Amino acid sequence: MLYQIYETQRNMMEPFADFAQAASKLYSNPLSPFGHNPFAQRLSASYDLMYRLWKDYEKPQFGIPTVNVEGVSVAIHERIELDKPFCELRRFKRLTDDSATLTRLKGQPAVLIVAPLSGHYATLLRDTVRTMLKDHKVYITDWKNARLVPLEQGEFHLDDYVNYVQEFIRHLQGIYGNCHVISVCQPTVPVLGAVSLMASRGEVTPLTMTMMGGPIDARKSPTAVNNLAMNKSYEWFEHNVIYRVPTNFPGSGRRVYPGFLQHTGFVAMNPDRHMTSHYDYFKNLIRGDDASTDAHRKFYDEYNAVLDMDADYYLETIRVVFQDFALVNGTWDVISEDGQLERVRPQDITTTAHFTVEGELDDISGSGQTEAAHALCTGVPKARQKHLEVTGAGHYGIFSGRRWRDSVYPQVRDFILQFNKGPSLHAAPAKKVAASKPVPAKKSRRAKATA
């Protein structure tokens, strides 16, 4: 019912948002008679702020037309490589007429960036993608808004997320021989699970695995986000934050965790900061500070654009990652694509080098949560492991902005290059997966999900 109320309110506010936008332009246009009012600039700013508070924020575009590669402008062609019911594997293909640059691009490593499925779109990693494109062939998981996925496409579970990641890794391996994987925030857990399962089966695993700001072990330095997930029961989440998609969307009837609830939670974490930011935006509009107002719009166009998550995936993530701590306790079982129940064993990874990155001031994934991956991957030699704590960086600073570009990226680039010709180009001897067994009837859902 809450979702329907929210949608009704949003639809009712839409004409007021359009009016506020028109009024703002009317008072700011020097050719308009209203623009000569002594309070015109202040009125225009007020209406502009109202418009941005009331408007509906749609999925942003990556918008990366070109990148600079050693002084040469390289065109970027964005295309969908694989289209799954709940995710698109998006490729950023680089094009140039400069023969020397083209030769250099062909020899660069292929990287799969696994974006978070935690409320925001993959475009939140735009700066990550843009920076990586200078030295890598880049692919990214572009997760779909669950309210746009029809019910006939089935449910989406945490197991499906893990299986998607494995399919995408195999796709890149089929093209390039092997690849590197970077996971940012939430996907650090399913990516580590996916690579662990591949190693247990004796499959070729990625050359490197970079995990940034994720809750591998959420028991360490728990944040406000962790505490909410830990202190409320599974049933509380199921009964209080799960709703069905209204009839005006393709996914009508699907059980989801709505994006607007996630957005409310994001804002509630730092309400004073957001109020100050909007007030500064209002003052900058009056002063005519175009650079500051444009930066504000770009940030909130991304921050306010949120997506719904399938209820099964969301609830299972709460239980597995934040309540049972199944990965670190060695009790996480995943249903494979062929319906087998397999135990996730990070200790079976032997050839994939891994690099963990944390922000000193991260208020989403606390200190030590990502670094915990090293203690789990006991089969990886210490020489193939690395950890970085970024001084002064918050959660977003480790993958976006100046600290990412100047401090983090050079080390990620060098780490990938160091192990680009690693031993995992050849599959390890096949291992028996001890926990592999047919899925019990009560857990079987693959047929339903792929019908």
N, C-alpha and C positions, 0 to 999 in steps of 0.2 A: 504493500500500500504506500509506503514511503516513497518508492521510486515513482509511482504515478503522481503523487503530490508534487514531487520535485519537478517532474516533466510539465505538469500543469502550470506551476509557477514560472518555469523557464519560458514556456510558450506565451504566458501573459506578459512577461517582461520584455519580450522581443520587440514589440512596437515601440515601447518606451526607449529601448536601447537605440533603435533606428532614429527616433526623434532626437535623442541626445546627441547622436553623431551629426545629424543635419544641423542642429542648433549650434554645435561647436564650430562647424565650418562656416555657418552664416555670420557668426560674430568675429571670426578670424579673417574673413575675406575682406581685403581693403576696398573692393568694389561694391560691397554690400552697404546699404545705408545704416545697418546695425553695427557695422564695423567701426563707425566713427564715434560710437558711444565711449565716454571716458572709462567705463568699466568693461569695455568689450573684451579685452584680453583676459580679464579675470573670469568673466562669464563663459568665454570660450573654453578656458581651462577647466572650469567646473563641469561643464557639459561633457567635455572629453573624458574626464575622470569618471563621470557617471556611466558613460558609454562603455568604458573598459571594465567597470565593475559589473555591468549588467549583461554584456554581450556573451554569446555562446562561442567557446573556443574550439575550433576544429583541429584535426590532426595537421601539424605543420609539415612543411616539405623540408627535405635535407638541404636543397638549394646549394649544391656545390658544383658550379659550372666549370671551374678550372682549379688547378693547383699548380704551384710553382715547384718545379723539380730542377734544382741546381741552375736557376736562372731561365729555364725554359717553361713557358706556359703550356700546360698539358690539359687538354679538354677531358671532361668527365662525362661518361655516358652511364646513366643510372638505369638498371634494368632488373627485372625479377628473374632470378635464376631457377628457383623452385617455388611452387605455390602449394602450400599445405592448407588444410582447413582453418588452422589457427595461427599460421605464421607464413611469411614470405621470406625466402632467402634472397636478399638483395645484393647485387653486385655493383661495384663502382668501377667500370672499365675505363682505363686511361687510354687516350688517343693522342697521337702526335705525328707530325710529318718529319720531325727531326730524326734522322736515322740513328745518330749516336745515342740520343735519349731513348729511342724505342728499344735499342739493343740493351741499354741499361735497365729499362723497365721489365723486359722479358726475363731477366735473370734474378729479379727480386722475389723475396719470399711471399707466399700466399698466407693470409691471416683471416681467420674467422673470428669476428667480434660477436660475442653473445650478449645481446642487450638485455637489460632487466625487464621482466614482466611483473611490475609491481606498482602499476598505476599510471606511469608516464609512457609516452611513445618512444620508440628507438631513436627518434630525432634528438632526444636529450643528449645523445652521444655524437652529435654533429661535429663538435670540435675534435673529438677522438678520431673520428673517421677522416676528417680533413687533414689532420696532422699525420696520421698513419699513411695516407695516400702518397706522401712524398717518397716513401721508401718501400712500399708493400703493395701487393695485390690485395684488395680489401673486399670482404663480404661481411654482411651483418644480418642478424635475425631481426626482422621487422614484424613484431607481434601484432596480431589483429585485435580490434576491439570486439570483445565477445558478444556485445549486443547486436553486432552486424553479422554474426555467424548463425545461419538457420539451424533449427533444432535437428533437422535431418542429418547434419554433419556429425552428430554424436556429441559426447561429453569430451572434456579435456582434463586429463589428470596429470599429476606430477610425473608419473611414469611416462606419459606421452611426451612431456617436455624433454626428459632424458633421451627418449628414443628419437625425437626430432634432432637433438644435438648430434647424436651418433650418425644419423642419416646425412646431416650436413657435412660432418667431418669426412665421411666416406666419399661424399660427392667431390669435395676438394681433393682428396687423395686420388680419386680416379682421374682427375684432370692434371694435377701437378706432381703426383707421386706421394706427397705428404703435405702437411700444413702446420700452422701454428694456431693456437686458440687463446683468445683473451676474453675473460669474463669480468663483468663489472657489476658489483653489488650482489643482488639476489641470485644470479645464475652461477655464482661460484660453487654452490652446493650441487645443483644438477649437472654442471659441467664436470666437476670432480667425480661425480657418480658415473657419468657417461664414459669418461676415459678409464675409470677403474674397471667397469664391466667389459670394455673392449680389451683391456689388458688381461683380465681373467679368462677371456675366451681365446686368447692368443692372437688377437687381431693387431694389425699395425696401429700404433697410437700416435697422436700428434708429436711433433718434434719438441715443442715447448708448450707450456700451459701457464699463462699469466693470470693470476687471480687478484682482483683489485677491490678492496673495501667490501668484503662479503662475510656473511655469518657462518663460516665453516664451523666454529664452535661458539654459539651465542651465549654460552655460560660465562665467557671471559668478558670482563668490563661491560656488563649489560647496560644498554642505553634505554631511553624512554620507550623506544620502539620495541626492543626486546622484552622489557618488563610487561608491557601490555599483552604481548603474545604469551608470555609465561604465566601471568597471574590470572588470566581469564581462562575458563575451561573451553574445550573444543565445542561443547554444546552451546556455550554462551555466544561464540562467534556464529555458529550455525543459525541460532534463533534471533540474533540481533543485527547482523550485518549482511545477511544473504537475502536477496530479493529477486523477483522474476522481472524480466525485461518487459516493458509495456508494449502494447500492440502496434505502436507506430514505428517499430524497428524490425529489420529482417529477422533478428534473433528473438522475436516475441515468444515469451514463455520460458526462455532459458534462465536457469538459476545462476546469478552472478553476484560478485562483490562489486557494487557500483563504483565507478570512478569518482563520482562526486563525494562519496564518503571518504575515499582515500585522500582526495584533495583537501577536504575539511580537516582531516588528521594532520596533513602536512602543514597547513596554515596554523593549526592550533599549537604546533610545536614551538613556533616563534611568532606569535601574533604581533608583538611590539615591533619586530623587525619589518613585518609587512606593512603595518600602519605607517611607520616612518618612511618606508620606501614610497608608498603612494602619496604621502604628503610632500615629500621631496619632488616627486614627479609633478605634482600640482604647481609647486613653486618654480620648477624649471620651465614649465609651460609658460608661465607668466613672464619669466625672464627671457624667454626665447632661446633657451639652451638646447639646441636641436640634438647635439651629440648625446647629452644625458637622457633626454626624453626618448630618443631612438633606442638607446641601450636598455632602458626600462621596458619599452614595448617588446623588444626582442626576448628579454628574459621571461616576462609574464605571458607572452604568446606561447612559449614552451611550457612554462610552469603550470599554467592554468588549463592546458590541454591534457585531459586524462582519459583513460580507457577503462572499460569494465573487464573484470577477470572472471573466467568460468569458476563457479562455486567449488567444484571438486578440486581443481588445482589449488585454489586459494586455501581451502580448509586443510588439504593434505600438506601443504607447505607449512602451515601453522603447526600442525601436529609433528611432522617429521623433523623440521628444523629447529623449532622453538620450544617444543614441549617434550618430545621423546629424545631429542638430540641423537637421532638414530644413526647419523653418519659417524659421529665420533664414538658412539657406543658400540659400533659394529653390528647393529641390528636392522639396518635398512635393506629391505628387499624390494626389488623393482620388477614389474612385469614387462618382459621383453616383447618385441613386435610379434614373435611367434608364440606368445602365450606362456612362456616359461617364467617361473619365479626365481630370480637370481639375487644373491647376496652381494652388496657393494663392498668391495675389498680394496681400498686404496693401496694397501701394502703390496698388491700384485703389480702395480706400476713400477717398471724398472728402467725404462729408457727415456721417458718423457721428462725433460728438464722443467722445473717449475719455479716461478718467480711470484712472490706475494708482495703486494703493495698496500700500505695503510696510511691514513692521514692522522697526524698527531691530534687534530681537533675534531675528528669524525664523530658526529652525534647520531649516526645511523648504525654503523658497525663499529663497536668499541675496539680499543687497543687489544691486540692479541687474537682477535676472532679470526682474521684471515691467516695470520702467521701459523695458526694451529694446523694448517694443511701439511706443514713439514713433518710434524710428529706422526701424522697418519701415513704418509708416503715413505715408509721405512725402506722400501726396496730401491729408492732412488739415491744414488751416491751423493754425499754432501757437496761434492764438487759441481753437481748439476742442480743445486738449490741456491736460491737467493731471496733475501727479504729486504724491503726498503720501507722505512717510515719517513713520510714527507713532513718536515718541520713546518708548522704553521698552517698546514692544509686541513680543510674540513672535508666532508664527504665528496662534494662536487669538485673540489680542487685537485683531486688525484687523477681525474680524467677529463677535466675541462678547464680552460683558462690559462693564465700565465704560468702557474706552478706546474701544471700538466705539461705544457709545451717546453718549458725551460729546464725543469728538474726531473720529471718522471719519464717523459717520452724518450729522451736520449738514452736512458738506462734500459727501457723496454726494447728500443731498437737494437741496441748493442747486444742485449741478451738473446734476442731472436737470431741475430746474425751469428753470434758465437756458436749456437747449436743448430744452425740451419742445415748442416750435413751430419746429423746425429745418427746413432746406431739404430734408431727406430725406423729407418728406411726399410729395414727388414723385420718381418714379424718375429716375435719371440716364440719359443716353442709353446704349443698349445697346452693350456692348463685345464684341468678339470674344475668346473665351477661347483663347489661342494653344495651350495644351497640351491642349485638349479633343480626345480621340480615342477610338475604340472600345477597350474594355478587352482587353488581350491574353488569350488563352485561359487561360494559367496563372494569371492574377489574377482571372478572372471567378468571382464567388461569389454574385452577387445572386440568381440563380435558386434556388440552394441555400438561401440564407438566408431566402427568402420563400416557399418551397414549402409 
